Amino acid sequence: MKHLMLTAVADVSESLRSRWFMIYSLVFGGVVVALFISGLTESRVMGFSGLSRVLVTYLQITMAILPLFVLITTVRSVAGDREAGIFEYMLSLPVSLRSWFWGKLIGRFFVVFLPVVLAMFGAVIWGSMKGVEIPWTQVLFYTGFLISLSWCFLGIGMLISTLARSSDVATGSAFMLWLVLLLFLDLILLGMLVQGNWPSESVIAIALANPLQVFRTASMLLFDPQLVLLGPSAYVILDHFGEKGFLSWALIYPAALGSLCASLGYMIFRRGDLP
């Protein structure tokens, strides 16, 4: 446990000194500032206004940005160290492979999650100073969704990094995966399924296998309990899951998927040729 925590602290220290972390933090902080400057708290849609609109808009923007940042930075962890020849130095130290692998994962989780949640709570503090009502239930659920989504893509990133033999291949693979999850599954694949007259349950099941779609739908569910924005597909989702069931699915499924990918990555990493 001591070596695991030391590895995590070392990864956090290295990330905090890098330029990508500064840009990463400025992006999410800038998004929150832009949402308040735009006057979103004063507008009203479907009876909702105030901080609820700011939070749901922030979550939708985060859904597109967070996975890309997580994947691009994480996939270079193992592949980049392999190219740099750090493994030989690592193996000369009294640090187990388990401690090194999971320590880097935990350290990277802290780095990618902290700016996102701090920006969101910054919005909460700003809203309270302006006298806006704070939807604490939404805030707590959104925090859980961000934890689950961050862990999911960290696990996927570590798996890709373990499989790739170079950092360039790892980065390209991560970018393609992000495009597939963000664009292809929603815009192309589901359109083909609808044109093929597939059952609505099958189409929605494929969509909900995408952690980004789960995250998006759950954030909308807190804002719009009837999921009016989703149209007829809302009936299938609510009939099969129910509101509480889908919120639980959105918290558990991405985290479980990330843990599975990370565990598979560790098994491959442990049995593979490290140098």
Steps between C-alpha positions, in 0.01 A plus 500: 500500500787737579658451158162540331441835670855616423448416134168686501658807663786493250256488207297787648813710547613434145156587358471822701824623345391427145344751262207279411371517858501880493312503168265230628413703811457824305260332257253389766534818702446703184188301414339582835589869472363514145172340610448761769600788274252381237216555748388139499383520861241763407352308204220246531441181300219251575448667836865463609728791569783605727790272587324187370536623143864592556581159646330295229666709227836462672452123521416478128815694410707293742376182335675600177821642649580282802533159325735641236729663756497187715574264212770710334690555824452151645589291195854638513555369854618148420583547131697819566699344785574200279640723226699706750657188650368573850396140559860386545551766766167414662584131525822585682296655782310311773162587341268223386328509162164510677596807704641679196202431273220573746695787657522675165128439444400643838732798464370578153141470625566768760654730238223468240210508745607790723477790246162380372334475839665819629359690202154361573517590869635839398174545311308397814689754714451770240130422480459512878672838510251624239207372705413219256333189642745208514364162378708286736354172379612575147842613621558173688381285210706698248807453719437124502453498122831682452680255729355205309575646155856599595576153636345339194725677251804471723457123495450500122805724458721271708386201295582675171834614640587143599408358159671768289871464429561872451353823632401613148296185442343535845405865438350423159302207638366711786389776264322253271322340797382842614363577154320166486335547839414866446394502135486166323278309741240775527496646150587213267454163666167577664374656176586179315321294764187713477502474120530123536183492712671356805290480820516819702620305804804372308587845368477658844695213659787561257486873574508441876808281463678826419612658831475847347137441407427371850663809648310733268162337563547492879594867514190581296284281725577715804415811299198347322353202694270409208787512245285703265814604312564138395159449342347149473819326617430640847209258540726199440765626741261591780289184458804272528706691755283754674647829618690365802609189311654698216675740737651197675600354162671828408704490819593132495542403134776745392698435818468123454605526134804707597598252773464210256718670238760598760513145639538356151773755429683401817485130411646571155759736651611245758534215252644700212852586400562820696809633318 
